[in-house]
């Protein structure tokens, strides 16, 4: 009976200790990031008046800006459609708009905290843009320019 219990214990030990370390992988490894991401949410750091009525809108302004931002990650390359959020006074009305640039192409690296996108700016100079990664989403923090100054907006991209 002792031999059978010992055999069961040894078999159990090998069964649970021989699994590959590669199975779970790094959540931010290149293969886990591959895909197309669109804007899921735009959350500002404080309330802003997006239509000039004197009432501050909630910090979730996703539907106000209607951005078509896009990130496409492939095995070795990345494409990023950069967005700029503006709230400005145009005569009698305040306009909240999302301006997009043509898609930038470049390469990327990922680590435990995020994603580094390397491309060139409109002058052909090297440009590096840093993104955070959280629960499979790509997060970018940028400024929203308003007549009253700038506030930060956290833009979350999801697949």
N, C-alpha and C positions, 0 to 999 in steps of 0.2 A: 504494500500500500504506500509506503514511503517513497518507493521508486516512481510510482505513478504520479504522486503529488509533485515530486521533484521535476519529472518530465513535463507536467502541465505548467509549472512555474517557469521553466526554461523556455518553453514554447511561447508562453504569454510575453515574456521579456523580449524575445526576438520579434514577435509580431508587432509590438508597440514601439520598439526602439529603432526599427529599420526603415521607417518611412522616410522618404526623400525630403530634404530640406527645401527643394525646389518647388514642391507642390503648392505651398501657400504663396511664395514669392513676395517680392516687395510690392506693396500696393501702388507705388508710384513708378514701377518699372515701365520702360518704354512700351512693352507689349500690352500692359494693362491700360495704357492711356490712349491707344489707337482708337480713333473714331471721330465723329462729327459732333461738335458741341454748339448749342445755341443758347441765347440768353434766357435764363429761367427767372431771374429776379434782379431788380435794381433797388437797393436799400440805401437811403442817404443817412448821413451821420446825424442830421437834425431835420426838422420839418422845414419845408420851403413852400412859398406861394408860387405854384406853377401856372396859374391862369390870371393873376393880377386882381383877384377879387378881394384881397386883403385877408383871406382865410388861409392858414397854413395847412398844407396837405400832409397826410401821414408820411412817415419815412419810407414806406413801400411805394415807390413811384414807377413800378414796372410798367403799368398800363398807360401812364402819362407819356412816356417817351417813345414807346413802340419801336425799339431798336431792332435792327436785324443783324446784330453782331454775330460773328461766326468764327469758330476755331476748328480747323481740320488737322488732325494729327495722323500721320502715316508712320511707317517704320523708321524712316530716317529724316523726314521733312515735316514741316508744319506750315500751315497757312493761317493768318490771323487778320480778320477784318476789324480794324480798330474803330472804336466809337468815341465820339465826344459829346458830352451832355451839356446843353446850354439852356438857360432860362433868361430871356432878355425882353426888355420893353421895346415894342415896335409901335411907337405912336400911342394909340389908345389901348392897345392890347398887349398882354404879356404872352410870349410864345415859348413853350417848352419844346425843344427839338433835340433830336439825336442825329448827329452828322456822322456819316461813315466814310472812311477812306477806302480806296481800292485795297484788295487783299494783299498783305505783305507775305512774301514767301521766304522761308529760311530754314534753319536747322534748330534743334532743341536738345537740351539735356534735362534729365529729371533727377531729383534726389529725394531724400526723406521729407523735405519740407515743401517742395514745389517744382516748378518748371521754369527753365530759363530759355527764352526764345531769342535767337540771334538772327538779325536781318540787316538790311540797309535802309536808311531814311531816304527821303525824297531827293537829297543831295548826293546820294550814293555813299554816305558815311556809315560806318558800322553802328548798329543800334542794338541794345540788349533790353528786353522787356521781361520782368519777373512776374510770375503768377504763383499763387498758392494753390495747393491741392487739398481738398477736404471731402471725405466720403465719396470719392470718385468724381467730384465736381471741380472745375477750374475756377478760381476766384481772382479777380483783379480789382484793385482799389484805385480810383481816380477822382479827380476834382470835378465838381459840377459848378460851372460859373453862373452866378446870379447877379442881379443888379446890386444886391446887398453884400457881395463878396462870394467867396467860394466855400463849398462844403464838400466833404468826401462822400463818394458813393461806392458801395461794394457791389460789383457786378458778378453774379454767379452764372456760370455756363454749365449746362448739363447735357448729357447725351440723350 
